[in-house]
Amino acid sequence: MCTVIKPGMLTTVQDRGRTGYRAFGMPVSGVMDRYAATMANILAGNEPGAAVLEMTMLGGTFRFPSETYLAVCGADMQGTLNGKKIQNWSAFYVPANSELSFGYAVNGCRSYIAFYGGIEVPEVMGSRSTYTRAGIGGFDGRALKADDVIEIGKAGEMPCAPRALSYHHLPKYGNEVRLRVIPGPQDGLFTAEGLQSLFSKSFTVSSRNDRMGVLLEGPTVEHASGADIISDALSAGAIQVPGDGHPIVMMADCQTTGGYAKIGFVIGPDLSRLAQAKAGDSVTFVECSDQEAVAALAAEKAAYEKTAVGVSHGPLGGAPVKGAAASKEV
């Protein structure tokens, strides 16, 4: 287990989300950056969809009364273990009575901690994800607070050797985000000029962004005859355009239906890039075919599989590594 000393700005328990309940109005929720969270779990020796801690902008401080093994991936929040800098996108042994601490993100926006054995919180509708608006899932349906005690699951012999993600699979976070988009399903409700604006101009991430959606400022996207439609299904990646012409990209906690025309969908692999964007970052959209989207998803899955193979071939037992041993790159 570990005790929360400082919770950070917004730290919640998340997994891949609860599916099968959108027809009843329940959002999927789950991690915002599935790539970073999945890689953290793989490096930690977990199933890819195990529950993790998601930290936003400012990380927390955690104390471990007993030894554990964990991975940290995503935004670089200047993590330290007992005052010594840790390597991001890596997994490592944590001795008993240690303190793991994070600061502000120097790049990216969200960081993930995966504990070997996962996080033991009750499942709600098949998921441990936190949906704070309804107060369900995760740790009492809320963000973590100081003095919370997080129970870590048991999963057999603990890994000991440090591991680092191969540089081939490291994403690059910057102030410019390029997103691939499949047009539709209501792209016919926009003028030619509106479509051209979406795919030829740059937008800016506004301060009005959260786990529900990212509002973009800048050029307006023109409708042909109004923004309203009969409400229909909505999911993460959808680009809604309200009457003011400013696109909103739906994210993990988005509502299940919406009444604004959707000009397109950001493909799944690229939502992780947007999840790491901060207010003021620029966003550009590029039209994408179905075939290109499938290829991008296949490439993402291949990165997981290659990393998992590297982990499975690495040392998984023996005496704990207590020195500054070099990480095994996988």
GIVEN-V980779 format. One record per backbone hydrogen bond with DSSP energy under -0.5 kcal/mol. NH is the residue of the N-H (numbers start at 1). CO is the residue of the C=O. Records with the same first field share a line. If there is no record, write none. Layout:
# GIVEN-V980779
NH = CO / CO
This chain:
# GIVEN-V980779
2 = 150
3 = 63
4 = 148
5 = 3 / 61
6 = 61
9 = 58
10 = 58
12 = 10 / 54
14 = 52
16 = 49
18 = 28
19 = 17
24 = 21
25 = 22
26 = 21
27 = 25
29 = 252
31 = 15
34 = 32
37 = 33
38 = 34
39 = 35
40 = 36
41 = 37
42 = 38
43 = 39
44 = 40
45 = 41 / 42
46 = 41
50 = 47
52 = 14
53 = 113
54 = 12 / 52
55 = 53 / 111
56 = 10
57 = 55 / 109
58 = 56
59 = 103
61 = 6
62 = 100
63 = 3
64 = 98
65 = 63
66 = 1
68 = 94
70 = 92
71 = 114
72 = 90
73 = 112
75 = 110
76 = 107
77 = 75
80 = 101
81 = 84
82 = 80 / 99
84 = 81
86 = 79
88 = 86
89 = 72
90 = 72
91 = 163
92 = 70
94 = 68
95 = 93
97 = 64
98 = 64 / 95
100 = 62
101 = 80
102 = 60
103 = 77
105 = 57
106 = 76
107 = 76
111 = 55
112 = 73
113 = 53
114 = 71 / 112
115 = 113
116 = 69
118 = 115
120 = 151
121 = 119
124 = 127
127 = 124
130 = 13
131 = 136
132 = 130
134 = 131
135 = 131
136 = 131
138 = 128
139 = 142
140 = 138
141 = 137
142 = 139
144 = 11
147 = 4
148 = 145
150 = 2 / 148
151 = 149
153 = 118
155 = 156
163 = 91
164 = 328
165 = 89
169 = 166
170 = 167
173 = 171
177 = 282
179 = 177 / 284
181 = 286
182 = 265
183 = 181
184 = 263
186 = 262
189 = 186
190 = 187
191 = 222
195 = 191
196 = 192
197 = 193
198 = 194
199 = 195
200 = 196
201 = 197
203 = 283
204 = 217
205 = 281
206 = 215
209 = 207
210 = 213
214 = 249
215 = 208 / 213
216 = 247
217 = 204
219 = 202
221 = 245
222 = 220
224 = 189
225 = 189 / 226
229 = 259
232 = 258
234 = 256
237 = 250
238 = 235
239 = 264
240 = 238 / 248
241 = 261
242 = 246
245 = 242
247 = 245
248 = 240
249 = 214
250 = 238 / 248
251 = 212
253 = 211
254 = 251
258 = 232
261 = 227
263 = 239 / 261
264 = 239
265 = 182
266 = 237
267 = 180
270 = 267
271 = 267 / 268
272 = 268
273 = 270
274 = 270
275 = 271
276 = 272 / 273
277 = 274
280 = 205
281 = 278
282 = 175
283 = 203
284 = 177
285 = 198 / 201
286 = 179
288 = 181
293 = 289
294 = 290
295 = 291
296 = 292
297 = 293
298 = 294
299 = 295
300 = 296
301 = 297
302 = 298
303 = 299
304 = 300
305 = 301
306 = 302
307 = 303
308 = 304
309 = 305
310 = 306
311 = 307
312 = 308
313 = 309
314 = 311
322 = 320
325 = 323
328 = 162
329 = 327
330 = 164
